[in-house]
Amino acid sequence: MTTRILIDNIRDRFNHTESKLYLKEKYTNQLTVAFGGGMWTITPQLIAFLRQSSNSSPYEILVDNYNNPHKIDREEFLALAITTYNKIMNQWYDEHTELQAKR
């Protein structure tokens, strides 16, 4: 192997790693939504909490990204969270798959 080939391989791997980090930041930022007067980052943990809530009331008091409590409609927020999470994760997966194919 020549030095030029090694340099090209290293450059390609660096660009691949940089591209993966870019995709992670891009799609993680898109998981932030506004709802019920607050800003929320949709995570699997938030979705699980909303699903498992045993509160008899249709409302839940949650603390948003800025540490402010908000009274939200649990079912409505759960539907938004699931829809947003699935949409963003599918887009991220598609771009990640394209990136892997280029490698």
N, C-alpha and C positions, 0 to 999 in steps of 0.2 A: 504494500500500500504506500502510495506517495503521500507526502505531507499535504499536498493540495486536496487530495481525497479525504484525508482525516479532517482537515479544516472545514471542508464542505459538510461532512457528516456532523461535526460538532455544531456548526451553524444551523443546520436543519433541525437538530434536536433542541437547540436553544429556542429557535423560532416556534417549534411545536409546544414546548413548555410555556413560553410566553403567550401563545395563542390560547392554551388551556386556561391560564390564569385570567386572560381577558374575558373568555366565555363565562367563567365562574363569576367574575365581578358583574358582567353585563346582566346575567340572568338572576343573580342574587338581588341586585337592585330592583329588578322588575317584580320581585315578590313582595315589595312594599306597596300597600294599598291604603287608601283613605276609607274609613267607614265609621259611622256613628260619632263623628267629631274627633276621631283620633287617627293616628298613623300606625299601621300594623305591619309587621313582617310575617308573612305566611310561612309557617314551618310545619313539619309533620307533628311536632309536639303540640302546637296550637290546635291543629285539626283534631288530634286525638283528645285533647282536653274538651273541646267543644262537643265532640261526639259522646264522651263519657259523662258529661255533666249530669248529675242526678238532681239538680235543682228543679223543684216543681214549677217554678216560675219560668215563663218563656224568655225572661231577660237574665243577663249575666253581667256582673260588674267586673271588668277587666282593666288592667293597667296597660296603656299603649307604649310605644317606643320612647316617648318622652316622659314616662312615669306619671301620666295623668290618668286617673280612674274615669271610666266611661261605662254607662249602662247601655248595653247593646242587646239587640234581638238575636238570641243565640242561633236559631234556625236560619235566619237570613244571612248572618255572618258566616255560618258553617257552609252554606251553599256557595257564597262568594269565595270563601277560602279554598274549597275543593276545586271549583271551576278554575280559579286563578292558578292554583298550584299545578293542576294537571296540564293546563295550557302552556305554562312557562316551562315545566319540566319536559314536555314533548318537544318544544322548540329547542331547548338546550341539548336534548339527546340527539335531535336531528343534526344540529350544527357540530356536535362532538363527533358523530359518526362520519360526517363529511371530512372533518379534520383528521380523523384516524385513517381514512382512505387515502388522503394526500400524503401521509407519512410513509 
